[in-house]
């Protein structure tokens, strides 16, 4: 559990651009592996890859988790493979429309890595770090996409699923995130607008045993140079709003 009850904010200064045209799916700069807590919880993951290329146009190296056993394996793997397919289809479409042909061995490239920060027998959180680079573009693009899978019901979770129906959880999340990020407000020039309490601003999150982490891609809160941001909020900050006997209570030990 966090050592204090205050929100913890951190920023990662990465070389990125916003690829806002793609629909966030539920809502990584080394090959991220399954975290120790995920291995301890379920231990049923392996890494699979899709490596594709088209002469003169592009190369693709996409890594993604594969659940190797358990009743939820088929549903989880179907969701993951669908996400990877959408990443690739979007990239190939952009290459065909905007990229230059390969030149002297340099080609457009898509790289996808992942991390599993939390997993139990019932819930799995995955972060994809997606880096498409179109030949001829000034910078490579970068974005985070999260997936939170409910194995019991074979469905993707939204942040709203943690809370009582109709509760003002987005307002609370916005207030907590702004407070945590306020020390960086001098560089996060879009902090207020980017944390407006609307669902699209809070699609990227991962579960933890005692907290939820919310992610903001580059440009949502500030300029390119500010990088993406993340805020970890203990569940007890949301206590009046959490669903009774809901997901957060099921993540904690009895």
N, C-alpha and C positions, 0 to 999 in steps of 0.2 A: 504494500500500500504506500502511497505517497507519504513522505515524512511530514507534510503539513497539509492543511485543508484548503490552501489557496491554489488557484489555478497556476499551472506551470506553462510558461510560454517559451518557445525557442524558435529560432529562425535558422534556416539552412540556406546559405548563399551558394547557389548553384548556377551553372551556365544554362539559362533556359529562356524559352519563349512560350507564349501562350498559344495552345492549339485549341481555340474555343469552338471551332466548328463542329467537333465531334460531340455527340451526346454522352454525358457522363453516365456510367453504367449502373451505379448504385448510389451510387452516390447519388530493388529497385535500382550509386553510380559505381557499383561493383556488383557481382552476382550475389544477391541477398539469399541466404538460406533460411530454412525453417528455424525460428528462434528456439532456445532451450525450453522456454515455457510451453511452446507448441509441441515440441517433441515429447515432453513429459506428459502432456495432456492426452495426446492421441498417438503420435509417433507413426502415423500411417501415410506419410507423404514422400513422394520422390519428385525429382525435377525432370520434366520433359522439355523438349525443344522442337521448334519449327524453324528449320534453316532452309531458306529459299533464295533463289536468285534468278534474274532474267538478264541474259547477256546484253550489255550495253545500257542497262537501265537502273537496276537496284540490287541490293542484297538485304536479306532479312535474317536476324538472329533473335528469336523470341523464346524466352524461357518461362515456364509456368509450372505451378504445382499440380501434381496428380495424386489423388487419394487412392492408395493401393488396396485398401480393404475396408470392410464395414458396410452397414446397411445404407449409409448416405453416399457411398462412393460414386455410384452411377449419376445421381443428381448433381453432386458437386462438380464432377468432371465435365458433365454436359454444360453447366453454367460457365466454367472456366474456358472450355474450348470455344464456346460461343463468343466470349469476350475477346479472346485472342484472334479469332476470325474477323471480328469487327475492327480491331486495331489494324490488322493487315490489309483488309479491304479498303479502309480509309486511306492508308498510306499509299497503296498502289494507285488509287484514284488520283491522289495529289501528285504523285510522280508523273503520271500520264498527262496531267493538265499543266503542271508548273515547272517540273525539273528539267535540267539540262541532261543530255546523254552522258554516259560515263566518259571520262577524259583521262587518259594516261593512268588508268587503274583506279581513279577516284570515281566513286559512284554514290548515288543516293543510298541511304542506309536507314533501316529501322532496327532499333535495339529495344528489347523488353526484358526487364528483370523484375523480380518480385521478392516480397518479404511476407512471412506469416507471423505477425506480432502476437497473435493470440489464437488458441484453438482448444476446444474441449470436444467431448463426444457429441455435443449438441450444436456448438457454434464455432465458426471459423471466420477470422478476419484476414483478408489478403490486401496488400498494397502492391499495385503495379507501378513501376517507374518506366514510362514510355518515352523514348527519345527518337523521334524521326528527324532525319537530316536530309533535306532536299538539296541536291547539287545545284549550286547557283544562288542559294539563299545565303543571307549574311551570317546567320547564326543557326545552330541546331535548335529544334524546338524541344520542349520538355514538359511533361505533365504527369501528375499523380492521379491514379484512379483507384478507388477502394471497392472491395466487395465484402459484404458481411452476409454469411450464409447460415440460415437456420436449417440444420439437418433434420430436425423433427418434422418440419412441415415442407421441406424441399422448396424453400423460397428465399429470395433476397430480402434483407432487412433494410428499412428506412430508419432514419433517426427517430421519426415519429413513433416507431414501434416500441420504444423504450418508455413511452409516456402515456398518461391517461388520455383517452380521446377528448379532443377539444381543449386540452390544456395549453397554456401560453408558453410552451417549452422553447419556441424559437426566440421569443423576447428574452427569456432567461439566458439562453445560450449566447445571444448577441451581447447582452450586458456583461456576462462573464468573460467572453472573448475580448471585448473592448478593454475591459479593466486589465486583463493579463497582458495585452499588447500595447497598452498605453505608453510604457517607457520607450517604445520604438516609434511613437507617433510622428516624430520629426522626419522619419524616412518613409513611414507608411502613410502616404499622402491621401490614400483612398480608404482609410481605416473605417470611417463611419459609414460611407456608402457601401463598402465591400462586406460589412457585417450586418447590413440591414436584415431584420428577421423575416426572411423569406426562404422557402425550402431549398431553392436552388443554390443558396450560399452555404448550405450545410449538408450537402450530399456526400462529401468526402469525410468519412470517419472510420475509426476502428474501435472495437470493444477491448476492454481490459477487465481484469477481475474486480477492480475497485474503481475504475474510471473509464471515461470515454475520451478519445483523442480526435479532435476536429482539425482538418487540414485545409489550408487555403493555397491554391496555386498562385504562381507568379502573376502579377498584374491585377489580381483581385483586390489586394490591399494597398498596393503601391507600385513603384516603377520596377522595371526589370532588375535593377541593381539591388533591390531589397530582397529578392528571392522569395521562395514560398515560406509560409509560416505554419506552425502547428501549436495548438493549445490543448493541454490535457486537463480535464475537469473531473474531480472526484464525483461519483454519483451522489454523494450526500449533499452536494450543492444544489441538487435538483429535487430533494426529498419530497416537497409538497406536490410535485408534478409527476413523479414516477408512477407507472402503472402498478397497482396493487398485486403483489406476488408476480411481478413482471420479470423481464429479462435480467436487469441488474441483480435482483435478489437471487436469481438462479445461477449466477456466475460466481457468487461468493460461497466459501465453505460453510457447512451447516454449523 
